[in-house]
Amino acid sequence: MTSAALSRPRDNRRIAGVCAGLAERWGMKAGTVRLLFVLSCLLPGPQFLVYLALWAIVPSR
């Protein structure tokens, strides 16, 4: 079994493409991952900082 590398796509981006890249990697719809991220922001935690870190770390295609 091979795993695809995580990358941010140039298409289907809303802000930085992080959610779209995660959706492709996990085999989900981008809208679902975006919704889960927004809902997770209602909980306490470093979600926004993790998003910014992924934006900086994950390469763009």
Distance bins in CASP14 RR format, pairs under 12 A and 6 or more apart:
PFRMAT RR
TARGET T0000
AUTHOR 0000-0000-0000
RMODE 2
METHOD distances of the structure
MODEL  1
3 24 0 0 0 0 0 1 0 0 0 0 0
3 25 0 0 0 0 1 0 0 0 0 0 0
3 26 0 0 0 0 0 1 0 0 0 0 0
3 27 0 0 0 0 0 1 0 0 0 0 0
4 21 0 0 0 0 1 0 0 0 0 0 0
4 22 0 0 0 0 0 1 0 0 0 0 0
4 23 0 0 0 0 0 1 0 0 0 0 0
4 24 1 0 0 1 0 0 0 0 0 0 0
4 25 1 0 0 1 0 0 0 0 0 0 0
4 26 0 0 0 0 0 1 0 0 0 0 0
4 27 0 0 0 0 1 0 0 0 0 0 0
4 61 0 0 0 0 0 1 0 0 0 0 0
5 21 0 0 0 0 0 1 0 0 0 0 0
5 24 0 0 0 0 0 1 0 0 0 0 0
5 25 0 0 0 0 1 0 0 0 0 0 0
5 58 0 0 0 0 1 0 0 0 0 0 0
5 59 0 0 0 0 1 0 0 0 0 0 0
5 61 0 0 0 0 1 0 0 0 0 0 0
6 17 0 0 0 0 0 1 0 0 0 0 0
6 18 0 0 0 0 1 0 0 0 0 0 0
6 19 0 0 0 0 0 1 0 0 0 0 0
6 20 0 0 0 0 0 1 0 0 0 0 0
6 21 1 0 0 1 0 0 0 0 0 0 0
6 22 1 0 0 1 0 0 0 0 0 0 0
6 23 0 0 0 0 0 1 0 0 0 0 0
6 24 0 0 0 0 1 0 0 0 0 0 0
6 25 1 0 1 0 0 0 0 0 0 0 0
6 26 0 0 0 0 1 0 0 0 0 0 0
6 54 0 0 0 0 1 0 0 0 0 0 0
6 57 0 0 0 0 1 0 0 0 0 0 0
6 58 1 0 1 0 0 0 0 0 0 0 0
6 59 0 0 0 0 1 0 0 0 0 0 0
6 60 0 0 0 0 0 1 0 0 0 0 0
6 61 0 0 0 0 0 1 0 0 0 0 0
7 13 0 0 0 0 0 1 0 0 0 0 0
7 16 0 0 0 0 0 1 0 0 0 0 0
7 17 0 0 0 0 1 0 0 0 0 0 0
7 18 0 0 0 0 0 1 0 0 0 0 0
7 20 0 0 0 0 1 0 0 0 0 0 0
7 21 1 0 0 1 0 0 0 0 0 0 0
7 22 0 0 0 0 0 1 0 0 0 0 0
7 24 0 0 0 0 1 0 0 0 0 0 0
7 25 0 0 0 0 1 0 0 0 0 0 0
7 54 0 0 0 0 0 1 0 0 0 0 0
7 57 0 0 0 0 0 1 0 0 0 0 0
7 58 1 0 0 1 0 0 0 0 0 0 0
7 59 1 0 1 0 0 0 0 0 0 0 0
7 60 1 0 0 1 0 0 0 0 0 0 0
7 61 1 0 1 0 0 0 0 0 0 0 0
8 14 0 0 0 0 0 1 0 0 0 0 0
8 15 0 0 0 0 0 1 0 0 0 0 0
8 16 1 0 0 1 0 0 0 0 0 0 0
8 17 1 0 1 0 0 0 0 0 0 0 0
8 18 1 0 0 1 0 0 0 0 0 0 0
8 19 0 0 0 0 1 0 0 0 0 0 0
8 20 1 0 0 1 0 0 0 0 0 0 0
8 21 1 0 1 0 0 0 0 0 0 0 0
8 22 0 0 0 0 1 0 0 0 0 0 0
8 23 0 0 0 0 0 1 0 0 0 0 0
8 24 0 0 0 0 1 0 0 0 0 0 0
8 25 0 0 0 0 0 1 0 0 0 0 0
8 30 0 0 0 0 0 1 0 0 0 0 0
8 51 0 0 0 0 0 1 0 0 0 0 0
8 54 0 0 0 0 1 0 0 0 0 0 0
8 55 1 0 0 1 0 0 0 0 0 0 0
8 56 0 0 0 0 0 1 0 0 0 0 0
8 57 0 0 0 0 0 1 0 0 0 0 0
8 58 1 0 1 0 0 0 0 0 0 0 0
8 59 1 0 0 1 0 0 0 0 0 0 0
8 60 1 0 1 0 0 0 0 0 0 0 0
8 61 1 0 0 1 0 0 0 0 0 0 0
9 16 0 0 0 0 0 1 0 0 0 0 0
9 17 1 0 0 1 0 0 0 0 0 0 0
9 18 0 0 0 0 0 1 0 0 0 0 0
9 19 0 0 0 0 0 1 0 0 0 0 0
9 20 1 0 1 0 0 0 0 0 0 0 0
9 21 1 0 1 0 0 0 0 0 0 0 0
9 22 0 0 0 0 0 1 0 0 0 0 0
9 23 0 0 0 0 1 0 0 0 0 0 0
9 24 1 0 0 1 0 0 0 0 0 0 0
9 25 0 0 0 0 0 1 0 0 0 0 0
9 30 0 0 0 0 1 0 0 0 0 0 0
9 58 0 0 0 0 0 1 0 0 0 0 0
9 59 0 0 0 0 0 1 0 0 0 0 0
9 60 0 0 0 0 1 0 0 0 0 0 0
9 61 1 0 1 0 0 0 0 0 0 0 0
10 16 0 0 0 0 0 1 0 0 0 0 0
10 17 0 0 0 0 1 0 0 0 0 0 0
10 20 0 0 0 0 1 0 0 0 0 0 0
10 21 0 0 0 0 0 1 0 0 0 0 0
10 59 0 0 0 0 0 1 0 0 0 0 0
10 60 1 0 0 1 0 0 0 0 0 0 0
10 61 1 0 1 0 0 0 0 0 0 0 0
11 17 0 0 0 0 1 0 0 0 0 0 0
11 20 0 0 0 0 1 0 0 0 0 0 0
11 21 0 0 0 0 0 1 0 0 0 0 0
11 24 0 0 0 0 0 1 0 0 0 0 0
11 30 0 0 0 0 0 1 0 0 0 0 0
11 60 0 0 0 0 0 1 0 0 0 0 0
11 61 0 0 0 0 1 0 0 0 0 0 0
12 18 0 0 0 0 0 1 0 0 0 0 0
12 19 0 0 0 0 1 0 0 0 0 0 0
12 20 1 0 1 0 0 0 0 0 0 0 0
12 21 0 0 0 0 1 0 0 0 0 0 0
12 22 0 0 0 0 0 1 0 0 0 0 0
12 23 0 0 0 0 1 0 0 0 0 0 0
12 24 0 0 0 0 1 0 0 0 0 0 0
12 29 0 0 0 0 1 0 0 0 0 0 0
12 30 1 0 1 0 0 0 0 0 0 0 0
12 31 0 0 0 0 1 0 0 0 0 0 0
12 33 0 0 0 0 0 1 0 0 0 0 0
12 34 0 0 0 0 0 1 0 0 0 0 0
12 61 0 0 0 0 0 1 0 0 0 0 0
13 19 0 0 0 0 1 0 0 0 0 0 0
13 20 1 0 1 0 0 0 0 0 0 0 0
13 21 0 0 0 0 1 0 0 0 0 0 0
13 23 0 0 0 0 0 1 0 0 0 0 0
13 24 0 0 0 0 0 1 0 0 0 0 0
13 30 0 0 0 0 1 0 0 0 0 0 0
13 34 0 0 0 0 0 1 0 0 0 0 0
13 55 0 0 0 0 0 1 0 0 0 0 0
13 60 0 0 0 0 1 0 0 0 0 0 0
13 61 0 0 0 0 0 1 0 0 0 0 0
14 20 1 0 0 1 0 0 0 0 0 0 0
14 21 0 0 0 0 0 1 0 0 0 0 0
14 23 0 0 0 0 0 1 0 0 0 0 0
14 30 0 0 0 0 1 0 0 0 0 0 0
14 31 0 0 0 0 1 0 0 0 0 0 0
14 33 0 0 0 0 0 1 0 0 0 0 0
14 34 1 0 0 1 0 0 0 0 0 0 0
14 35 0 0 0 0 0 1 0 0 0 0 0
14 37 0 0 0 0 0 1 0 0 0 0 0
14 38 0 0 0 0 0 1 0 0 0 0 0
14 51 0 0 0 0 0 1 0 0 0 0 0
15 30 0 0 0 0 0 1 0 0 0 0 0
15 34 0 0 0 0 1 0 0 0 0 0 0
15 37 0 0 0 0 0 1 0 0 0 0 0
15 38 0 0 0 0 0 1 0 0 0 0 0
15 48 0 0 0 0 0 1 0 0 0 0 0
15 51 0 0 0 0 1 0 0 0 0 0 0
15 52 0 0 0 0 0 1 0 0 0 0 0
15 54 0 0 0 0 0 1 0 0 0 0 0
15 55 0 0 0 0 1 0 0 0 0 0 0
16 22 0 0 0 0 0 1 0 0 0 0 0
16 34 0 0 0 0 0 1 0 0 0 0 0
16 37 0 0 0 0 0 1 0 0 0 0 0
16 51 1 0 0 1 0 0 0 0 0 0 0
16 52 0 0 0 0 1 0 0 0 0 0 0
16 53 0 0 0 0 0 1 0 0 0 0 0
16 54 0 0 0 0 1 0 0 0 0 0 0
16 55 1 0 1 0 0 0 0 0 0 0 0
16 56 0 0 0 0 1 0 0 0 0 0 0
16 57 0 0 0 0 0 1 0 0 0 0 0
16 58 0 0 0 0 1 0 0 0 0 0 0
16 59 0 0 0 0 0 1 0 0 0 0 0
16 60 0 0 0 0 1 0 0 0 0 0 0
17 23 0 0 0 0 1 0 0 0 0 0 0
17 24 0 0 0 0 1 0 0 0 0 0 0
17 25 0 0 0 0 0 1 0 0 0 0 0
17 30 0 0 0 0 1 0 0 0 0 0 0
17 31 0 0 0 0 0 1 0 0 0 0 0
17 33 0 0 0 0 0 1 0 0 0 0 0
17 34 0 0 0 0 1 0 0 0 0 0 0
17 37 0 0 0 0 0 1 0 0 0 0 0
17 51 0 0 0 0 1 0 0 0 0 0 0
17 54 0 0 0 0 1 0 0 0 0 0 0
17 55 1 0 0 1 0 0 0 0 0 0 0
17 58 0 0 0 0 1 0 0 0 0 0 0
17 59 0 0 0 0 0 1 0 0 0 0 0
17 60 0 0 0 0 1 0 0 0 0 0 0
17 61 0 0 0 0 1 0 0 0 0 0 0
18 24 0 0 0 0 0 1 0 0 0 0 0
18 25 0 0 0 0 0 1 0 0 0 0 0
18 30 0 0 0 0 0 1 0 0 0 0 0
18 33 0 0 0 0 1 0 0 0 0 0 0
18 34 0 0 0 0 1 0 0 0 0 0 0
18 37 0 0 0 0 1 0 0 0 0 0 0
18 47 0 0 0 0 0 1 0 0 0 0 0
18 48 0 0 0 0 0 1 0 0 0 0 0
18 50 0 0 0 0 1 0 0 0 0 0 0
18 51 1 0 1 0 0 0 0 0 0 0 0
18 52 0 0 0 0 1 0 0 0 0 0 0
18 53 0 0 0 0 1 0 0 0 0 0 0
18 54 1 0 1 0 0 0 0 0 0 0 0
18 55 1 0 1 0 0 0 0 0 0 0 0
18 56 0 0 0 0 1 0 0 0 0 0 0
18 57 0 0 0 0 1 0 0 0 0 0 0
18 58 1 0 0 1 0 0 0 0 0 0 0
18 59 0 0 0 0 0 1 0 0 0 0 0
18 60 0 0 0 0 0 1 0 0 0 0 0
19 25 0 0 0 0 0 1 0 0 0 0 0
19 26 0 0 0 0 0 1 0 0 0 0 0
19 28 0 0 0 0 1 0 0 0 0 0 0
19 29 0 0 0 0 0 1 0 0 0 0 0
19 30 1 0 1 0 0 0 0 0 0 0 0
19 31 1 0 0 1 0 0 0 0 0 0 0
19 32 0 0 0 0 1 0 0 0 0 0 0
19 33 1 0 1 0 0 0 0 0 0 0 0
19 34 1 0 1 0 0 0 0 0 0 0 0
19 35 0 0 0 0 1 0 0 0 0 0 0
19 36 0 0 0 0 1 0 0 0 0 0 0
19 37 1 0 1 0 0 0 0 0 0 0 0
19 38 0 0 0 0 1 0 0 0 0 0 0
19 40 0 0 0 0 0 1 0 0 0 0 0
19 47 0 0 0 0 0 1 0 0 0 0 0
19 50 0 0 0 0 0 1 0 0 0 0 0
19 51 0 0 0 0 1 0 0 0 0 0 0
19 54 0 0 0 0 1 0 0 0 0 0 0
19 55 0 0 0 0 0 1 0 0 0 0 0
19 58 0 0 0 0 0 1 0 0 0 0 0
20 26 0 0 0 0 0 1 0 0 0 0 0
20 27 0 0 0 0 0 1 0 0 0 0 0
20 28 0 0 0 0 0 1 0 0 0 0 0
20 29 0 0 0 0 1 0 0 0 0 0 0
20 30 1 0 1 0 0 0 0 0 0 0 0
20 31 0 0 0 0 1 0 0 0 0 0 0
20 32 0 0 0 0 0 1 0 0 0 0 0
20 33 1 0 0 1 0 0 0 0 0 0 0
20 34 0 0 0 0 1 0 0 0 0 0 0
20 37 0 0 0 0 0 1 0 0 0 0 0
20 54 0 0 0 0 0 1 0 0 0 0 0
20 55 0 0 0 0 0 1 0 0 0 0 0
20 58 0 0 0 0 0 1 0 0 0 0 0
20 60 0 0 0 0 0 1 0 0 0 0 0
20 61 0 0 0 0 0 1 0 0 0 0 0
21 27 0 0 0 0 1 0 0 0 0 0 0
21 28 0 0 0 0 1 0 0 0 0 0 0
21 29 0 0 0 0 0 1 0 0 0 0 0
21 30 1 0 0 1 0 0 0 0 0 0 0
21 31 0 0 0 0 0 1 0 0 0 0 0
21 33 0 0 0 0 1 0 0 0 0 0 0
21 34 0 0 0 0 0 1 0 0 0 0 0
21 37 0 0 0 0 0 1 0 0 0 0 0
21 54 0 0 0 0 1 0 0 0 0 0 0
21 55 0 0 0 0 0 1 0 0 0 0 0
21 58 1 0 0 1 0 0 0 0 0 0 0
21 59 0 0 0 0 0 1 0 0 0 0 0
21 60 0 0 0 0 1 0 0 0 0 0 0
21 61 0 0 0 0 1 0 0 0 0 0 0
22 28 1 0 0 1 0 0 0 0 0 0 0
22 29 0 0 0 0 0 1 0 0 0 0 0
22 30 0 0 0 0 1 0 0 0 0 0 0
22 31 0 0 0 0 0 1 0 0 0 0 0
22 32 0 0 0 0 0 1 0 0 0 0 0
22 33 1 0 1 0 0 0 0 0 0 0 0
22 34 0 0 0 0 1 0 0 0 0 0 0
22 36 0 0 0 0 1 0 0 0 0 0 0
22 37 0 0 0 0 1 0 0 0 0 0 0
22 50 0 0 0 0 0 1 0 0 0 0 0
22 51 0 0 0 0 1 0 0 0 0 0 0
22 54 1 0 0 1 0 0 0 0 0 0 0
22 55 0 0 0 0 0 1 0 0 0 0 0
22 58 0 0 0 0 1 0 0 0 0 0 0
23 29 1 0 0 1 0 0 0 0 0 0 0
23 30 1 0 1 0 0 0 0 0 0 0 0
23 31 1 0 0 1 0 0 0 0 0 0 0
23 32 1 0 0 1 0 0 0 0 0 0 0
23 33 1 0 1 0 0 0 0 0 0 0 0
23 34 0 0 0 0 1 0 0 0 0 0 0
23 35 0 0 0 0 0 1 0 0 0 0 0
23 36 0 0 0 0 1 0 0 0 0 0 0
23 37 0 0 0 0 0 1 0 0 0 0 0
24 30 1 0 0 1 0 0 0 0 0 0 0
24 31 0 0 0 0 0 1 0 0 0 0 0
24 32 0 0 0 0 0 1 0 0 0 0 0
24 33 0 0 0 0 1 0 0 0 0 0 0
24 58 0 0 0 0 0 1 0 0 0 0 0
24 61 0 0 0 0 1 0 0 0 0 0 0
25 33 0 0 0 0 1 0 0 0 0 0 0
25 54 0 0 0 0 0 1 0 0 0 0 0
25 58 0 0 0 0 1 0 0 0 0 0 0
26 32 0 0 0 0 1 0 0 0 0 0 0
26 33 1 0 0 1 0 0 0 0 0 0 0
26 36 0 0 0 0 0 1 0 0 0 0 0
27 33 0 0 0 0 1 0 0 0 0 0 0
28 34 0 0 0 0 0 1 0 0 0 0 0
28 35 0 0 0 0 0 1 0 0 0 0 0
28 36 0 0 0 0 1 0 0 0 0 0 0
28 37 0 0 0 0 0 1 0 0 0 0 0
29 35 0 0 0 0 1 0 0 0 0 0 0
29 36 0 0 0 0 0 1 0 0 0 0 0
30 36 0 0 0 0 0 1 0 0 0 0 0
30 37 0 0 0 0 0 1 0 0 0 0 0
31 37 0 0 0 0 1 0 0 0 0 0 0
31 38 0 0 0 0 1 0 0 0 0 0 0
31 39 0 0 0 0 0 1 0 0 0 0 0
32 38 0 0 0 0 0 1 0 0 0 0 0
32 39 0 0 0 0 0 1 0 0 0 0 0
33 39 0 0 0 0 0 1 0 0 0 0 0
33 40 0 0 0 0 0 1 0 0 0 0 0
33 51 0 0 0 0 0 1 0 0 0 0 0
33 54 0 0 0 0 0 1 0 0 0 0 0
34 40 0 0 0 0 0 1 0 0 0 0 0
34 41 0 0 0 0 0 1 0 0 0 0 0
34 51 0 0 0 0 0 1 0 0 0 0 0
35 41 0 0 0 0 0 1 0 0 0 0 0
35 42 0 0 0 0 0 1 0 0 0 0 0
36 42 0 0 0 0 0 1 0 0 0 0 0
36 43 0 0 0 0 0 1 0 0 0 0 0
36 47 0 0 0 0 0 1 0 0 0 0 0
36 51 0 0 0 0 0 1 0 0 0 0 0
37 43 0 0 0 0 0 1 0 0 0 0 0
37 47 1 0 0 1 0 0 0 0 0 0 0
37 48 0 0 0 0 1 0 0 0 0 0 0
37 50 0 0 0 0 1 0 0 0 0 0 0
37 51 1 0 0 1 0 0 0 0 0 0 0
37 54 0 0 0 0 0 1 0 0 0 0 0
38 47 0 0 0 0 1 0 0 0 0 0 0
38 48 0 0 0 0 0 1 0 0 0 0 0
38 51 0 0 0 0 0 1 0 0 0 0 0
39 47 0 0 0 0 1 0 0 0 0 0 0
40 46 0 0 0 0 0 1 0 0 0 0 0
40 47 1 0 1 0 0 0 0 0 0 0 0
40 48 0 0 0 0 1 0 0 0 0 0 0
40 50 0 0 0 0 1 0 0 0 0 0 0
40 51 0 0 0 0 1 0 0 0 0 0 0
41 47 1 0 1 0 0 0 0 0 0 0 0
41 48 1 0 0 1 0 0 0 0 0 0 0
41 49 0 0 0 0 0 1 0 0 0 0 0
41 50 0 0 0 0 0 1 0 0 0 0 0
41 51 0 0 0 0 1 0 0 0 0 0 0
42 48 0 0 0 0 0 1 0 0 0 0 0
45 51 0 0 0 0 0 1 0 0 0 0 0
46 52 0 0 0 0 1 0 0 0 0 0 0
46 53 0 0 0 0 1 0 0 0 0 0 0
46 54 0 0 0 0 0 1 0 0 0 0 0
47 53 0 0 0 0 0 1 0 0 0 0 0
47 54 0 0 0 0 0 1 0 0 0 0 0
48 54 0 0 0 0 0 1 0 0 0 0 0
48 55 0 0 0 0 0 1 0 0 0 0 0
49 55 0 0 0 0 0 1 0 0 0 0 0
49 56 0 0 0 0 0 1 0 0 0 0 0
50 56 0 0 0 0 0 1 0 0 0 0 0
50 57 0 0 0 0 0 1 0 0 0 0 0
50 58 0 0 0 0 0 1 0 0 0 0 0
51 57 0 0 0 0 0 1 0 0 0 0 0
51 58 0 0 0 0 0 1 0 0 0 0 0
52 58 0 0 0 0 0 1 0 0 0 0 0
54 60 0 0 0 0 0 1 0 0 0 0 0
END
